[in-house]
Amino acid sequence: MFFNLFKKPKEIKPKHREELLQMIEVVRSTIDRDTELIYSYFESVEELLKELDELSEGIKNGELESLRTLSMHFAPTSGFQELSMQNGWSDEYLKLGEAFDSVCDNYKLYP
């Protein structure tokens, strides 16, 4: 049997799960009941927290679909960047985004 260099991973590696969970926790730590959501696609803080909880659970289970969803939130001008700009943590977001991209470089998320 030949080693296939193009084989897509079936799940998130354990070492990356921990890194991703820490990133989600950083985002979560910036959220409180006064978090501004005007330019984000979240209707409420509760909806945002629920999304983060669901993503955390998926990441813990190694689900690539959760990583895909998280990658949409980390995309430029998307959910997390809008939140960071509206709520005064855009410098932290840029660092977090770079770390996230570094993890995602290990996966082929989209065909």
C-alpha positions as CSV (number, residue, x, y, z in Angstrom):
1,M,0.0,0.0,0.0
2,F,1.3,3.4,-1.0
3,F,1.3,6.4,1.3
4,N,-1.1,9.0,0.0
5,L,0.1,12.5,0.4
6,F,-3.3,13.9,-0.6
7,K,-5.3,12.0,1.8
8,K,-7.5,14.3,3.9
9,P,-7.3,14.0,7.6
10,K,-10.4,12.5,9.2
11,E,-10.3,14.4,12.4
12,I,-8.4,17.1,14.3
13,K,-5.2,16.0,15.9
14,P,-5.2,16.0,19.7
15,K,-2.4,18.6,19.9
16,H,-4.4,20.9,17.7
17,R,-7.6,20.3,19.6
18,E,-6.0,21.8,22.7
19,E,-4.7,24.8,20.8
20,L,-8.1,25.5,19.2
21,L,-10.0,25.1,22.5
22,Q,-7.6,27.7,24.0
23,M,-8.4,30.1,21.1
24,I,-12.1,29.6,21.6
25,E,-11.6,30.4,25.3
26,V,-9.8,33.6,24.5
27,V,-12.7,34.7,22.3
28,R,-15.1,33.7,25.1
29,S,-13.2,35.7,27.7
30,T,-13.9,38.9,25.7
31,I,-17.6,38.4,25.8
32,D,-19.9,39.8,28.5
33,R,-23.5,41.0,28.6
34,D,-22.4,44.4,27.2
35,T,-20.6,42.9,24.2
36,E,-21.5,44.9,21.1
37,L,-22.9,42.8,18.2
38,I,-24.3,45.4,15.8
39,Y,-22.1,44.4,12.8
40,S,-21.8,40.7,13.6
41,Y,-24.3,38.1,12.5
42,F,-25.1,37.0,16.0
43,E,-28.5,38.1,17.3
44,S,-27.5,38.0,21.0
45,V,-24.7,37.3,23.4
46,E,-26.5,34.1,24.3
47,E,-26.5,33.0,20.7
48,L,-22.8,33.7,20.4
49,L,-22.0,31.8,23.6
50,K,-24.1,28.9,22.4
51,E,-22.1,28.8,19.1
52,L,-18.8,28.9,21.0
53,D,-20.0,26.0,23.3
54,E,-21.0,23.9,20.3
55,L,-17.7,24.6,18.5
56,S,-15.8,23.7,21.6
57,E,-17.7,20.4,21.9
58,G,-17.0,19.6,18.2
59,I,-13.3,20.4,18.5
60,K,-13.1,18.2,21.7
61,N,-14.5,15.4,19.6
62,G,-12.0,16.1,16.7
63,E,-14.8,17.1,14.2
64,L,-13.4,18.7,11.1
65,E,-16.8,20.3,10.4
66,S,-16.4,22.3,13.6
67,L,-12.9,23.4,12.4
68,R,-14.5,24.5,9.1
69,T,-17.1,26.6,10.9
70,L,-14.5,28.1,13.2
71,S,-12.5,29.0,10.1
72,M,-15.4,31.0,8.8
73,H,-15.6,32.9,12.1
74,F,-11.9,33.7,11.9
75,A,-12.0,34.7,8.2
76,P,-11.1,38.4,7.5
77,T,-14.0,40.7,8.1
78,S,-16.0,37.9,9.5
79,G,-17.6,37.2,12.9
80,F,-14.7,37.3,15.3
81,Q,-12.9,40.2,13.6
82,E,-16.1,42.2,13.6
83,L,-16.5,41.4,17.3
84,S,-12.9,42.4,18.1
85,M,-13.2,45.7,16.2
86,Q,-16.5,46.6,17.9
87,N,-15.3,45.7,21.4
88,G,-11.7,46.9,21.5
89,W,-9.6,43.7,21.1
90,S,-8.6,43.9,17.5
91,D,-4.9,43.6,18.2
92,E,-5.5,40.4,20.2
93,Y,-7.7,39.1,17.4
94,L,-4.9,39.6,14.8
95,K,-2.5,37.5,16.9
96,L,-5.2,34.9,17.5
97,G,-6.0,34.8,13.8
98,E,-2.4,34.1,13.0
99,A,-2.2,31.3,15.5
100,F,-5.5,29.9,14.1
101,D,-4.2,30.0,10.5
102,S,-1.1,28.2,11.6
103,V,-3.2,25.3,13.0
104,C,-5.4,25.3,9.9
105,D,-2.4,25.0,7.6
106,N,-2.3,21.4,8.8
107,Y,-5.7,20.6,7.3
108,K,-7.3,20.7,3.9
109,L,-10.7,22.1,5.0
110,Y,-12.2,22.8,1.6
111,P,-12.0,20.8,-1.6
